[in-house]
Amino acid sequence: MKIFNEKFLQPVLDALPDGVYITDGNGVTVGVNSAYERITGLQRHRILGKHMQDLVRDGYISNSVSLEVIRERQPITRVQTIKGNRKIVVSGNPMFDENGTLEYVISSVRDVTALLRAKHAEEQLERILTVRKEYFIDVDVHTDKAGVLTGTNTRQCYRLAEKVAATDVKILIQGETGTGKTLLAQFIHDNSLRSAAPFISLNCAAMPEGLIEAELFGYTPGAFTGASSRGKEGLLDIANGGTLFLDEIGDLPLSLQAKLLKVIEENKFLPLGGTRFKNTNIRLITATHHDLKQAIADGKFREDLYYRLQVMPLDLPPLRKRQDEISPLLTHYLNHYAKRYNTEKALHPETLEVLIHYKWPGNIRELMNLVERLVLITERSEILPNDLPESIRPLVAHSDPYSSGSLKQQVGDLERELISNALSLYGSTRAAAASLGINQSTLVKKRQSFQSINKDKM
Ligand SMILES: Nc1ncnc2c1ncn2[C@@H]1O[C@H](COP(=O)(O)OP(=O)(O)OP(=O)(O)O)[C@@H](O)[C@H]1O
């Protein structure tokens, strides 16, 4: 033990960034430095003078490189896991005296947790980039300061919206549920001259007819049984000077469509039970997921109102047609929820691949809900494909028997079905081919052959 008590040596050892652990030739601990204490959390007074075997037995150390060096009489390096799931690299070196007797084992201990994490992150990034390349994912996605992400298929829509925001032109946003219609309407309002006035939103599908009418137009005191004795301001009053966003306008009952038309044409309305018209100055933005032309043909939507509302139609495509946005949206919301729940999470590249190919019927809202759930329930920091709900996980085609007939015919039918599904899902032959793992030219040839078979059948 004597040399390590020398006054000059301990400060030198303590100045080293790596941990140092020294035993004598029998395995008794004779010295450690400050970095060792810091890395392992073991204090020197608890281990000095103790035999390595006792330290392993008492659970201070999981296994001993020094004892291995004593047995093998040669340098040994091992990676070990210590408390807090930290990884350390321990290199033990024997020191012999002039007679070849083992005098000391000097081990250096380096904490490589951060290094491994960085390497892991780098590998992850590389794999993610490979996945993106493989599936032709354009990484040219922008996020504005309000956290709105736009990719190749939505940028045009947002640019157009920005251009017309300053005017009062009526905008009809079309898109499936959860595609961001409300967000786009809010974006238009925020970029308009009305941004300091209220942005009021009402979902016409969520309420019975009487209630929508009362909400929109308000009512006078005692207008109907159960009405408040003080009456109530309608949203047309509250939104005055600002923007009124009517979501799911296709579900507005016909009687209210007539009243809304009057508001648009004359900028005035009659509250329920009222006798005097009120003036209003609102910008109207509407949205729907219905095909309004079909609703007009079915007699459910007024044609004159339709043309009034859709002076500027804006289309928000479903998320399955915005494949380049899926990965950035996942990252965006993963960080958002990880921050909210004070944790760290990352997607395994295979999980990302599954999610990029998922159809997302509930669009961005579904994506957000899924990410929030995964952040909350996944125990590891990395989200694996198995952590996904079963409805999302399998990409196995469930198919009913397509036809009777020879095996060749049935395989042909199945192939045609898969190709046509991929084409309608991804919108282009390139993306459809990538999703099926075949060349674009192969897909085009197969499609042509299906078309000629169809003609022959006709
Ligand atoms: N481009 C985007 N970037 C980031 N988040 C988005 C984007 N588009 C939508 N979201 C988020 O997705 C969620 C759903 O969007 P939003 O409510 O605007 O959809 P919607 O089409 O109006 O849905 P619904 O028709 O069901 O009311 C919101 O929380 C919104 O912030």
The ligand as an ORCA input file, in Angstrom:
! r2SCAN-3c Opt
* xyz 0 1
  N     -49.686     20.831    -40.737
  C     -49.752     20.524    -39.430
  N     -48.647     20.556    -38.665
  C     -48.715     20.262    -37.349
  N     -49.839     19.903    -36.723
  C     -50.978     19.854    -37.425
  C     -50.991     20.160    -38.823
  N     -52.257     20.029    -39.283
  C     -53.007     19.654    -38.231
  N     -52.260     19.556    -37.117
  C     -52.759     19.197    -35.778
  O     -53.657     18.099    -35.943
  C     -54.781     18.227    -35.086
  C     -56.057     18.147    -35.932
  O     -56.111     19.305    -36.750
  P     -57.484     20.102    -36.995
  O     -58.327     20.133    -35.750
  O     -57.136     21.401    -37.621
  O     -58.147     19.111    -38.050
  P     -59.584     19.221    -38.732
  O     -59.395     18.847    -40.146
  O     -60.188     20.562    -38.423
  O     -60.358     18.076    -38.002
  P     -61.986     17.913    -37.878
  O     -62.550     18.014    -39.251
  O     -62.138     16.546    -37.298
  O     -62.423     19.007    -36.961
  C     -54.645     19.563    -34.373
  O     -54.184     19.350    -33.054
  C     -53.617     20.311    -35.192
  O     -52.838     21.200    -34.388
*
